[in-house]
Amino acid sequence: MNTIRILIHTIELVAALCSLFTLWKYKSTPLKYFCVYLWYVVLHEAAAYFLLREGIIRFQLTNLYGFITTFFVLWMSYKYIKIKKFKNTTLILSSIALLIFLAELIFKGFKEVLFVSKTTGYLIALISLFLYIIGLFKTNSLHNPFRELFTYFLLGFTLFLISTPVILLARNMYINNIEMSIKLSYIMGFIVFLMYTIFSFGFIYSKKAADLEEK
């Protein structure tokens, strides 16, 4: 398991570095905040390693990560969706996710795992990405998508947001089954590694945003 953690932390750092070195490609677009998000993840992991080892925190950083990831994906979807009614739907979804988060936070407190808000938040964020995909077909905006960075943002987070709620539910079901819990952790580790690999490739392979707009 330690090997998987090292691989995940390494690919997270690689993705963050790729986002920084290729910032010139997309600094005029909302995706510049993707770079900020990836560096947040790197700092989050470093802080979690130290604070958990010292016993200072338990689930606070995990809850914070779930909250930031959910609303970052929702915000990015809102920025890239072109159909107004879909943009409005994304705002409604964001409000629902926020209400669920606040309700569970008030009920449990930030020191406990906010399982419901994290699971539903990821599913709500996933719906916003599907709205973006539907919008692409409705507006006939599919022009060489694999040279666009947002495509890799979409692919990576879709993989993560589909898989994570399923694995979280499975972990709750098999909470007393150590062998199954370990297997689920390996699967989750592979998914996270694949997600950041997709991001890294996207930063390298994608074209400059201005070049795509010219076409």
N, C-alpha and C positions, 0 to 999 in steps of 0.2 A: 504493500500500500504506500510505503514511503517513496518508492520509485515513481508511482503514478503522481503523487503530490509534487515531486520534483519536476516531472515532465509538464504538469499543468502550470506550475509557477513559471517554468521556462517559456512555454508557448504564450502565456499571458504577457510576459515581458517582451517577447519577440513581436507580438501584435502591437503592443504599445509603442515600441521603437519604430516599427513599420509605419504606424500612424503619424509619428513625429517626423520621420524622414521624408514622407510623401505628403506632408501637410500642404505644400505648394499646389498640389493637384486640386484640392477641394476647400481651401481656406475661405473662399467666397461663398460657401454653401453652409447649410445647417450641420453638415457632416463634420465640420471642424470641432463640434462638441463631442463627436464620437471619440476623437483623440483625448479629450478631457476625461470622458467616461473610462476609457481603457487605462489611463494613468491612475484614475481613482481606484480601479480594480487592483492594480499592482500595489498601491499604498494600502488598500484594504487588507490584502493578503499578508503584507508585512506586519501591519498593526495586529491582525488577528493572531499571527504566529507568536508574537511577543506577549500580547495581553492574555491570551488563553493559557500560555505556558505559565505565566505568573499568577493565574487564577483571578485576574482583575475583572474579567467579564465572562459571560457565558454565551448568550444569544443576541446581545444587542447589535453587534456588527452584522450578524446574519440577517436580522430583521431590517437593518438599514440598507443592506445590499438588495434585499428583495424589493423594498420600497423604491429605491433609486432606479433599479433596473426596470421595474414595471412602468414607472412614469417617464423614464427616458425613452423607452420604446414607444409609448403612447404619444409623447411629444414629437418624436421623429416621424411617426406615422402621420400625425396631424400636419406637419410641415410639408410632407411629400404627397399627400392625397390631394388630388386636383378637383374632385367632385364635391361641391359644397355640402350636399346632404350627408355624404360620407364623413366630411370634416366635422359636421355638427354631431354626427353619431359618435365620433371619436371623443368629442368633448363630453358627451353624455356618459360614455363608457368610463372616461377618466373620473368623472364625478362619482360614479358608482364605486369604482375601485377605491377612491379616497374615503368614501363613507364606510365601506367595509373595513378598511385599514383602521380608521379612527374608532369604529365601534369595537373592534377586537383589541385595539390598544387600550381603550378605556376599561374594557372588561378584564384583560389579562395583565396589562402593564408591559413595559418594554423589555423586561428581564426574562420573559417567557417567550417560547417560540410562537410567532404569529402565523400559525399554519394555514388557517382559513384565508386570511388576507393575501398571503404569499401565493397560495395555490390559485385562488380566484383571480388575483391580480395578474398572474402570468397568463391565464386563459383569456382574460379581457384584453391584455396586450396582444395576444395572438390574434384575436378577432380583428383588432385594428390593422394588423399586417395583412390579413385576408381582405379587408376592405381596400387596402392599397392595391393588392393584386387584381381584385375585381375592377377597380378603377382604371388600371392599365389597359385592360381589354375593352372597357366601355369607351375610353378616349383614344383607343388605337395608338398608345404611346410606347409600344414595344419596338424600339429601334436599337439593335445591338446591345441588349441589356447586360451581357457579360463583360462589357467594357466599362460599365457604370459601377461605382463603388457601392451605391445603395443596394444593388442586387445582392452583394455579398453580406451586407448588413442584414438584409431580408433573409437570406438563406441560413446564416448562422443563428440568428435569433429565432427563426421559425423552428429549426431543429431543437434548440434549447427549450423553447416555450412549450413545444409539444411533449417533449420527453420528461421534463422536470416534474410537472404535476402528477404524471403517471408514476414516476419513481417515488415521489413523496408519499403518495397514497399507498403504494406497495410497502414502503418502509413502515408506515403506521400499521398496516395489516400484519407484517411479519416482524414486529418490534422485538419479540422475544426469541426470534429465530436468528441466531448469530451468523450462521452459515449463509442464509439468504440475505441478511443485511450486508455482509461483505461482498456478495455477488452484485447486489444493487449498487454498492459504492463503486465497484469496478466499472459497471455500466455507465454510471453517472460521470465518472472520471473520463471515460473514453469519449462521451458526448461533449463534455466541456473542452477536451483537447481538440476534438474535431471542429468545434465551433470557432475556437481561436485560430486554428489552422486556416479555416475558410476566410476569416477576417484578414489574416496576414497575407494570404494569396491575393485577396481583393485589393488591398492597398498597393501591392506591387503590380498587378496585372491591369488594373483599371486605368482609364485615360483621364487626362485633366478635364475637370468639369466644363471649362470654357470651350474646349475642343468639341465636346459632345453637343453643347448648345449651338455651336456654329452649324452643325449638320441638321 
